[in-house]
Structure formats: structure tokens, C-alpha cells
Amino acid sequence: MLRWLAARGEAMDSLLEQLVAVDTENPPGRNLGRCGVVLADALGGLGLSPELIELAPRGELEDPCILRSIVGDGARTLYFHGHFDVVPAQAPAQFRPTRRDGRIFGRGTADMKGGIVSMIYGAAAARELGMLGDGRIVLHFVCDEETGSAVGSGHLRAGGMIDPDAIAALTPEPTSGVVWHASRGAITLRVGVAGREAHVGQAHLGLNAFERMIHIAEPLTELAHELLSQPTALALPDDGARGSMLVVGGEAGAGAGFNVVPGSAWFSVDLRFNPERDLETELAGLTDTISEAAARAGAEVTIDVLQRQPPGRTDQNHPAAVMLGRCVAEVEGRDPRFELCPGSLDTRWYAQLGIPAFGYGAGRLDVSHGPEEYIDHAAMIRCAAVYALFADRMLG
């Protein structure tokens, strides 16, 4: 299997370079349809019969789409799920991929266009080498993971395109060699605060929305410290904070000019909460805290829920988890650690249906989203081998 993959190493690198060269920054969600065509061509060239699913327009997303491919014709299903949108780059040069020292550099190499390449070739290897048994691999590549996945993965879920009887699901996040068997939930809010504008020379006639916003945000910052002190029981990286994460004011704005009492203000609230906590309880806690603070400040507020995603979790002693660990050990020569992902994962769309779901990929988390993002060529091949071997052991 490794020989089969190594013989196609140049083709894997070339495909990754083609994908990186398509700027799919999200937000705003550029060139998604164009990248979908590149993926469809690559899948078709390998005989993997791609289906390019065009989605309804949503916000700023440009030609949103999903790539779906069914590899094999058996009854049992194993999902390989990835995303081809990327976070914004630090410089345009990151969309001009380069190779050096056995690595491919560029935006999205680690998170996760390199992982998609590993999945495509892992699925192709499993088919060509007769490893699918009485099962099949279903590839799902979506376009909007970086902004919550509601368009891509949400379409799969709403359309009944995820089989709850599937035996497992994998996503190639840059896990740095560990297996993510759980992920935090996510809530993102936009809080608007009303006031009344007035010129600075008549400031006494205005109502300062910025001042009121400060009073509303203060108890949320206190809540952030409280959440950090409530640890998860799951394993995390050695430097990982064990409490839930709340960021207040990651984005904010107010007023029309320096010499005008601000008549409106707004700020963001973003919570990534541990799997032991409940989505509706956390959302109610945030909105109640905001409403109570607004009442004390005599302020009128609006709360827009931009994202509300539950956490996901698969027990690391689940048979699928044990088998994935064995496959990683067989290829890499060491047992992997099982950890909680510090953020939110697309595996949640599968875990919510009772499908054991995991994040595992060749990329490194510490370079993802950074100016020197890269993936190691040899690691990309070994990761493809893990995917193929997992398919063999689960389906063969």
C-alpha cells in the first residue's frame, strides 16, 4: 500500500498545489465553485465518479458547493469528510505554493487541502488494492467549515445524505499526529446596543451606546474567567486550557465619528464549550447574562445568534476508535494519543447521528492558519495509508 501511494507522490503534491493556488478564503468564501471543479476533475481522473452538488446562494459565499464521491458498492459505509475553504491569508503569496525540504508551503496545506489529498488517494488505494470488502467509502468535501458548516454539512444533514448506520467518519484536520475523538461546541453572538446620537457640543442630549456596551460586556468577561475554571475530564494537549473558552469583543464597533455621541454599538461574543456542557443551557446562560446587564444599564439590545453548534464526542474505547489507533500505530510505529479538539469539528454532524467520528490528519496544528503553513510530503503519504488501512480493517 505504501509503495502504491509513494509511486503517486508527485501526483499528490501536484494536486495539492493546484488546490492551494485557488484562493478559497472564508470569510468571505471566494472561488468555492472553482475549487470544486478542480476537485471534481481530480476525482474523475482517478475514476472516483465525483458528484458536484451546487448549493443555494448564501451570504458572501461564491458558488457554494459540495463534492461527493462513492467509492465501492458494498452495503456498509465509511465517511471521509473534509473542507476546502481556508482562513484568510497573511499575504497573497500564500496562494502561490512552494516546495522545499520535503514540504509544501501555502495557505491551506495543513488545514486542510493536504488532508483532502490524503483522503482522495487513501480511498483510491483502498479501491485499487481490494480493501473495501463489502463496504464503501463516501467522500464528502464541503465549502464553509471555517464559518460554521451550516451551508455544506448542514445541507448533507438536512438532505438525509448522512447514513446514521455508517460505521465511522474521519476528517483530516491538522491533528499533529493525535486523534481528536471529541470537540467543543460553538456559540457566536452579535450583540447590538442602542443609544441616541448627538454632536459633541450637545453631548448632554445623547445616549452613549458605547458606554452602555461596556456595562453589558463586563459581566461577560467575568463569565469568561468562571468558565476557564471549570475543566473538562478529557485529555488535551499539554499546553491546552481545560475550561471552556469565551472571547468577548473579538469584533466590535460603535458610532459615526469622533465628535458624535455614538447612537449604536455592537460587539461579538464567541464561546467554545466543553463536551460535558449542553448547547441550550450555554446559550441561555449567555443571553440571560446579556439581558440582565442591559436591564441594569437601562439599555435596549438585540442579540443575533450567528452560530450554535453542539459539541461532539466518541468514546476512545469505542471499537472504531480502538481500530483507528491500531492503524495509526501500524503505519507510524507508535500508538496515538486521543485528545479533545480545542475548537469545533465537522465530526459533530456525524456524531450527532450516533456515528463514531474522529479527526486525524497529517498537518500540524501549530503552523495551521499561520504565515508559514505547510504539510510534510512523507506525512501526507503516511496519512493516506492510515485512511486506506482503516477502510480495510473496518470494511474488508
C-alpha positions in Angstrom: 0.0 0.0 0.0 2.8 2.4 0.9 4.6 1.6 -2.4 1.3 2.2 -4.3 1.0 5.6 -2.6 4.7 6.6 -2.9 4.5 5.9 -6.7 1.8 8.6 -6.8 3.6 11.1 -4.6 4.3 13.6 -7.3 0.7 13.5 -8.4 -0.4 14.1 -4.8 1.9 17.1 -4.5 0.8 18.5 -7.8 -2.9 18.2 -6.8 -2.2 20.0 -3.6 -0.5 22.8 -5.4 -3.5 23.2 -7.7 -5.9 23.4 -4.7 -3.7 25.9 -2.8 -3.5 28.1 -5.9 -7.3 28.6 -5.8 -7.9 31.3 -3.2 -10.8 29.9 -1.1 -10.6 32.4 1.8 -13.6 32.2 4.1 -14.7 34.7 5.0 -15.8 35.8 2.5 -15.8 32.5 0.7 -14.1 33.1 -2.6 -13.7 30.8 -5.6 -15.6 27.9 -4.0 -17.2 26.7 -7.2 -13.8 27.0 -9.0 -12.1 24.8 -6.4 -15.0 22.4 -6.6 -14.3 21.9 -10.3 -10.6 21.2 -9.6 -11.6 18.6 -7.0 -14.1 17.1 -9.4 -11.5 16.8 -12.1 -9.1 15.1 -9.8 -11.6 12.6 -8.5 -12.7 11.9 -12.1 -9.1 11.4 -13.2 -8.8 8.7 -10.6 -12.1 7.0 -11.6 -13.8 8.0 -8.4 -17.1 9.3 -10.1 -17.5 12.7 -8.5 -20.8 14.4 -8.0 -20.6 18.2 -7.8 -23.6 19.5 -5.8 -24.3 23.2 -6.4 -25.8 24.8 -3.3 -28.2 27.8 -3.0 -26.5 31.2 -2.6 -25.8 32.2 1.0 -24.3 35.4 2.2 -21.0 36.2 0.5 -20.2 32.6 -0.3 -19.2 32.4 -4.0 -20.8 29.5 -5.8 -21.0 27.2 -2.7 -20.9 23.5 -3.5 -20.2 20.0 -2.1 -18.1 17.3 -3.7 -19.5 13.8 -3.1 -18.0 10.5 -4.3 -18.9 6.9 -3.6 -16.0 4.5 -3.8 -17.1 0.9 -3.8 -20.6 -0.6 -3.9 -20.8 -2.5 -0.6 -23.6 -2.1 1.9 -21.5 -0.7 4.8 -20.5 3.0 4.7 -17.3 4.7 6.0 -17.3 8.5 5.6 -14.2 10.6 4.6 -15.2 14.2 5.2 -13.1 17.3 4.6 -13.4 21.0 3.7 -11.7 23.1 1.0 -12.3 26.6 2.3 -9.4 28.2 4.2 -8.9 31.0 6.7 -7.7 34.4 5.3 -4.1 34.6 4.4 -1.5 36.9 5.8 -0.2 37.6 2.3 -1.3 36.9 -1.3 1.9 34.9 -1.8 0.5 32.1 0.3 -1.7 31.2 -2.7 1.5 30.6 -4.7 2.5 27.2 -3.3 6.2 26.3 -3.0 8.2 23.2 -2.2 11.3 23.0 -0.1 12.9 20.5 2.3 10.2 17.8 1.6 7.4 20.2 2.5 4.7 22.0 0.5 4.1 25.5 1.8 0.9 27.6 1.3 -2.4 28.6 2.7 -4.5 25.5 3.4 -1.7 22.9 3.0 -2.2 21.8 6.6 -5.8 22.9 7.1 -6.9 21.0 5.2 -6.3 20.8 1.4 -3.3 18.4 2.1 -5.7 16.3 4.2 -8.2 16.2 1.3 -5.4 14.9 -1.0 -4.6 12.2 1.5 -8.2 11.2 1.7 -8.6 11.1 -2.1 -5.6 8.9 -2.6 -6.3 6.8 0.5 -9.7 6.0 -1.0 -8.2 5.3 -4.4 -5.6 3.0 -2.8 -8.3 1.1 -0.9 -10.3 0.5 -4.1 -7.3 -0.4 -6.3 -5.8 -2.8 -3.7 -9.1 -4.6 -3.0 -9.5 -3.3 0.6 -13.2 -2.3 0.6 -14.7 -5.8 1.2 -18.5 -5.5 1.4 -18.4 -1.8 2.1 -17.8 1.6 0.5 -16.1 4.9 1.3 -18.3 8.0 0.8 -16.2 11.2 0.3 -17.8 14.5 1.3 -15.9 17.7 0.7 -17.7 20.9 1.9 -17.1 24.6 1.3 -17.8 26.5 4.5 -16.3 24.8 7.6 -14.4 27.9 8.6 -17.6 29.8 9.1 -19.7 27.1 10.8 -20.5 24.5 8.1 -24.2 25.3 8.1 -24.3 25.5 4.3 -22.3 22.5 3.3 -22.5 20.0 6.1 -25.9 21.4 7.0 -27.1 20.5 3.5 -25.8 16.9 3.9 -27.6 16.6 7.2 -30.9 18.2 6.1 -31.0 16.2 2.8 -30.6 12.9 4.6 -27.2 12.3 2.9 -25.5 11.1 6.0 -26.5 7.5 6.8 -26.9 7.1 10.6 -26.0 3.4 10.3 -22.5 4.3 9.0 -19.7 2.5 10.8 -17.4 5.6 11.2 -16.4 9.0 9.9 -13.0 10.7 9.6 -12.0 14.3 8.9 -8.3 15.2 8.1 -7.9 18.1 10.5 -4.2 19.0 11.3 -4.1 17.0 14.5 -0.3 16.8 14.7 -0.4 13.0 15.0 -3.0 12.7 17.7 -6.6 11.5 17.3 -9.3 14.0 18.1 -12.2 12.0 19.4 -14.2 14.9 20.8 -14.7 18.6 20.1 -16.1 21.6 21.8 -19.4 23.2 20.9 -19.6 26.7 19.4 -21.9 29.7 20.0 -21.3 33.0 18.3 -23.4 36.1 19.0 -23.6 39.7 17.8 -24.9 42.0 20.4 -26.3 45.3 19.3 -26.7 48.2 21.7 -29.0 51.2 21.0 -28.3 54.8 22.0 -29.1 58.3 20.7 -26.7 60.4 18.6 -25.8 64.0 19.5 -23.0 66.4 18.5 -20.2 66.6 21.0 -21.2 70.2 21.7 -24.6 68.9 22.8 -23.4 65.6 24.3 -25.9 66.0 27.2 -28.7 65.4 24.7 -27.3 62.0 23.6 -27.4 58.5 25.0 -23.9 56.9 24.6 -24.3 53.4 23.2 -20.6 52.7 23.7 -20.8 53.5 27.4 -23.7 51.1 27.7 -22.0 48.5 25.7 -19.1 48.5 28.3 -21.5 47.8 31.1 -23.1 45.0 29.2 -19.8 43.4 28.3 -18.3 43.5 31.8 -20.3 40.6 33.3 -19.5 38.5 30.2 -15.8 39.0 30.8 -16.3 37.8 34.4 -18.2 34.7 33.0 -15.2 34.0 30.7 -12.9 33.6 33.8 -15.5 31.5 35.5 -15.8 29.1 32.5 -12.0 28.7 32.4 -12.0 27.4 35.9 -14.4 24.6 35.1 -12.2 21.9 33.5 -13.1 19.1 31.1 -12.3 15.5 32.1 -11.0 14.8 28.6 -7.3 14.8 27.6 -6.0 17.9 26.0 -2.5 18.9 24.6 -0.1 19.7 27.4 -0.5 23.4 27.0 -4.3 23.3 26.4 -6.6 25.2 28.8 -9.1 22.7 30.3 -12.0 25.1 30.7 -14.5 26.4 28.1 -13.3 29.4 26.1 -15.3 32.7 25.9 -14.0 35.6 23.9 -15.8 38.9 24.3 -15.3 41.7 21.8 -13.3 39.8 19.2 -15.1 42.2 16.8 -16.7 45.5 17.9 -17.8 48.8 16.5 -19.6 52.0 17.5 -20.6 55.4 16.4 -20.4 57.6 13.3 -17.4 59.8 14.2 -15.1 61.0 16.9 -17.2 64.1 17.6 -20.6 62.4 17.8 -22.1 60.6 20.7 -22.4 57.1 19.4 -26.0 56.2 18.7 -25.3 52.5 18.3 -22.6 50.0 19.2 -22.1 46.3 18.8 -19.7 43.5 19.9 -19.2 39.8 19.3 -19.4 37.0 21.8 -17.8 33.6 20.9 -18.0 30.6 23.2 -16.3 27.2 22.6 -17.7 25.0 25.4 -16.6 21.6 26.6 -18.4 18.4 25.6 -19.8 17.9 29.2 -21.9 21.0 28.8 -25.2 21.4 27.0 -25.8 23.7 24.0 -29.2 25.1 25.0 -28.1 25.7 28.6 -24.9 27.6 27.5 -26.9 29.7 25.0 -29.5 30.6 27.7 -26.7 31.5 30.1 -25.2 33.9 27.7 -28.4 35.6 26.6 -29.6 35.9 30.2 -26.4 37.5 31.3 -26.6 40.0 28.4 -30.3 40.8 29.1 -29.8 41.2 32.8 -26.8 43.5 32.2 -28.8 45.5 29.7 -31.7 46.0 32.1 -29.3 47.3 34.8 -27.8 49.7 32.3 -31.2 50.8 31.0 -30.1 49.8 27.5 -32.0 48.3 24.6 -30.2 45.4 23.0 -30.5 43.0 20.1 -28.9 39.5 20.2 -28.3 37.8 16.8 -27.2 34.2 17.0 -24.6 33.7 14.3 -23.6 30.1 15.2 -25.0 27.5 17.5 -23.3 24.1 17.3 -23.4 21.3 19.9 -20.2 19.5 20.9 -19.4 16.1 19.6 -17.8 13.1 21.3 -16.9 9.4 20.6 -15.6 7.3 23.5 -12.0 6.5 22.9 -12.7 2.9 23.9 -15.3 2.5 21.1 -14.3 -0.3 18.7 -13.8 2.1 15.8 -11.6 4.3 18.0 -9.5 1.3 19.0 -9.2 0.2 15.4 -8.1 3.7 14.3 -5.5 3.7 17.0 -4.1 0.4 15.7 -4.0 1.6 12.1 -2.1 4.7 13.2 0.3 2.6 15.2 0.9 0.2 12.3 1.8 3.0 9.9 3.6 5.4 12.3 5.2 2.9 14.6 3.6 4.3 17.8 0.3 4.5 19.5 -1.5 7.8 19.1 -2.9 10.0 21.9 -6.6 10.6 22.0 -7.5 14.2 22.8 -10.3 16.8 22.8 -10.0 19.2 19.9 -9.5 22.7 21.3 -12.2 24.0 18.9 -15.2 22.8 17.0 -15.1 20.0 14.4 -17.2 18.9 11.4 -17.3 15.4 13.1 -20.1 16.7 15.2 -22.5 16.4 12.2 -21.8 12.7 12.2 -21.5 12.2 16.0 -25.0 13.7 16.5 -26.4 10.8 14.5 -24.5 8.2 16.6 -21.7 7.7 14.1 -18.3 7.3 15.7 -16.3 10.2 14.3 -12.7 11.3 14.6 -10.3 14.0 13.4 -6.9 12.7 12.2 -4.6 14.4 9.7 -1.0 14.8 8.6 -0.9 18.6 9.1 0.5 20.3 12.2 -1.8 22.5 14.3 1.0 24.9 15.3 1.6 26.0 11.7 -2.1 26.0 10.5 -3.5 29.5 9.9 0.0 30.9 10.1 2.2 32.7 7.6 4.5 29.6 7.1 1.7 27.0 6.9 3.0 23.7 5.4 2.5 20.0 5.2 5.2 17.4 5.1 5.1 15.3 1.9 6.0 12.0 3.6 3.5 12.6 6.4 0.8 13.2 3.8 1.5 9.8 2.2 1.6 8.0 5.6 -1.7 9.6 6.5 -3.3 8.4 3.2 -2.0 4.9 4.2 -3.8 5.2 7.6 -7.0 6.1 5.9 -6.7 3.1 3.4 -5.8 0.7 6.2 -8.7 1.9 8.4 -11.0 1.3 5.5 -9.5 -2.2 5.1 -10.0 -3.1 8.7 -13.5 -1.6 9.0 -14.9 -2.8 5.7 -12.6 -5.5 4.3 
